[in-house]
Amino acid sequence: MREAKDKHFLKKPIYEGGRQALFDFIKRNLKYPKEALKNKIEGVVIVRYTINKDGKVIKTEVKNSLGYGCDEEAQRVVKMLKFHVPKNRKLKVLFHKKIHIKFTLPKKKDAPKKVEISYSSQKKDEQKPKTSYEYTIEY
């Protein structure tokens, strides 16, 4: 009986944890450039990157630029990525991928509303009864 052939000749690199883990990593490590914040720059930087046989990103190239420091920040974060590369028939293969990194300005948080309550009491000339009560509750 014949073994079923592998569908793909070369196996692609995989980010540990999947696609969502990749986006979470980028979100945690991406720092909005000060110059982009100052100029209120938003948009998407497209980065093409190369992964070597060890799963390290060895080269990055910006395909869609925003400027104001966003391109450099996107490249910095992409270079931090580490992939798992399955064995590929004893071949040393370089993989090329693209990623879209979205820069959106942080939303300003509304200041909590302050409520001030003031009480004023007026003294009355009435006499208060001088009776006091005491309670003892047993259970």
C-alpha positions as CSV (number, residue, x, y, z in Angstrom):
1,M,0.0,0.0,0.0
2,R,1.3,3.5,-0.9
3,E,1.7,6.3,1.7
4,A,-0.3,9.4,1.1
5,K,1.9,12.1,-0.3
6,D,2.3,15.3,1.6
7,K,0.1,18.0,0.0
8,H,2.8,20.7,0.2
9,F,6.3,20.1,-0.9
10,L,7.7,22.8,1.4
11,K,6.2,23.5,4.8
12,K,5.7,27.1,5.7
13,P,6.9,28.7,8.9
14,I,4.3,28.9,11.7
15,Y,4.1,31.5,14.5
16,E,3.6,29.7,17.8
17,G,0.1,30.2,19.0
18,G,-1.3,31.1,15.6
19,R,-2.4,34.2,13.9
20,Q,-4.1,35.7,17.0
21,A,-0.9,35.3,19.0
22,L,1.0,37.0,16.3
23,F,-1.3,40.0,16.4
24,D,-1.3,40.1,20.2
25,F,2.6,40.2,20.1
26,I,2.6,43.1,17.7
27,K,0.0,45.0,19.7
28,R,2.0,44.5,23.0
29,N,5.3,45.6,21.5
30,L,4.3,48.3,19.0
31,K,5.1,51.8,20.3
32,Y,3.4,54.7,18.6
33,P,6.2,57.1,17.3
34,K,6.1,60.5,19.0
35,E,6.4,62.3,15.7
36,A,3.4,60.4,14.3
37,L,1.4,61.2,17.5
38,K,2.3,64.9,17.2
39,N,1.2,65.0,13.5
40,K,-1.9,62.8,14.1
41,I,-0.7,60.2,11.5
42,E,-2.8,57.0,11.1
43,G,-2.7,54.3,8.5
44,V,-1.3,50.9,7.6
45,V,2.4,50.0,7.0
46,I,2.9,47.0,4.8
47,V,6.2,45.2,5.6
48,R,7.7,42.4,3.5
49,Y,10.0,40.2,5.5
50,T,12.3,37.2,5.1
51,I,12.4,34.3,7.4
52,N,15.5,32.0,7.5
53,K,15.7,28.3,8.2
54,D,16.0,29.0,11.9
55,G,12.7,31.0,12.0
56,K,14.4,34.4,12.5
57,V,13.4,37.4,10.5
58,I,16.6,38.4,8.7
59,K,15.4,41.1,6.4
60,T,12.5,43.6,6.2
61,E,11.4,46.0,3.5
62,V,8.6,48.6,3.7
63,K,6.1,48.2,0.8
64,N,3.6,50.8,1.9
65,S,5.0,53.8,3.9
66,L,3.4,56.2,6.4
67,G,6.5,58.1,7.4
68,Y,6.9,60.0,10.7
69,G,8.7,57.0,12.3
70,C,5.9,54.5,11.7
71,D,7.9,52.6,9.1
72,E,10.9,52.1,11.4
73,E,8.7,51.0,14.3
74,A,6.9,48.5,12.1
75,Q,10.2,47.1,11.0
76,R,11.5,46.9,14.5
77,V,8.5,44.9,15.7
78,V,8.6,42.5,12.7
79,K,12.3,41.8,13.3
80,M,11.4,40.7,16.9
81,L,9.2,37.9,15.5
82,K,10.3,34.3,15.8
83,F,8.7,31.5,13.8
84,H,8.8,27.7,13.9
85,V,10.1,26.3,10.6
86,P,9.3,22.6,10.0
87,K,12.1,20.5,8.4
88,N,11.9,20.8,4.6
89,R,13.6,17.8,3.1
90,K,17.1,18.9,4.3
91,L,16.8,22.2,2.3
92,K,17.7,25.6,3.6
93,V,14.8,27.7,2.4
94,L,14.2,31.4,2.9
95,F,10.5,32.3,3.2
96,H,9.0,35.7,2.2
97,K,5.8,37.1,3.8
98,K,3.9,40.3,4.0
99,I,2.2,41.8,7.1
100,H,-0.1,44.8,7.5
101,I,0.6,46.8,10.7
102,K,-2.1,49.2,11.5
103,F,-1.4,52.5,13.3
104,T,-4.4,54.0,14.9
105,L,-4.3,57.0,17.3
106,P,-5.1,56.1,20.9
107,K,-8.5,57.4,21.9
108,K,-8.6,60.1,24.5
109,K,-10.2,58.9,27.7
110,D,-12.9,61.2,29.0
111,A,-12.1,62.7,32.4
112,P,-14.4,61.3,35.0
113,K,-17.2,63.7,35.8
114,K,-17.0,65.2,39.2
115,V,-20.1,65.7,41.3
116,E,-19.9,68.0,44.2
117,I,-22.6,68.0,46.9
118,S,-22.6,70.5,49.6
119,Y,-25.0,70.6,52.6
120,S,-25.8,73.6,54.7
121,S,-27.7,73.5,57.9
122,Q,-29.5,76.3,59.5
123,K,-29.7,76.5,63.2
124,K,-33.1,76.8,64.7
125,D,-33.8,78.3,68.0
126,E,-36.0,75.4,69.0
127,Q,-35.2,73.4,72.0
128,K,-34.3,69.8,71.4
129,P,-35.7,67.2,73.8
130,K,-33.1,66.0,76.2
131,T,-34.3,62.4,75.9
132,S,-31.9,59.7,74.8
133,Y,-32.5,56.1,74.0
134,E,-30.4,53.0,74.4
135,Y,-31.0,49.6,72.7
136,T,-29.6,46.2,73.5
137,I,-30.3,43.5,70.9
138,E,-29.7,39.9,71.9
139,Y,-29.9,37.0,69.5
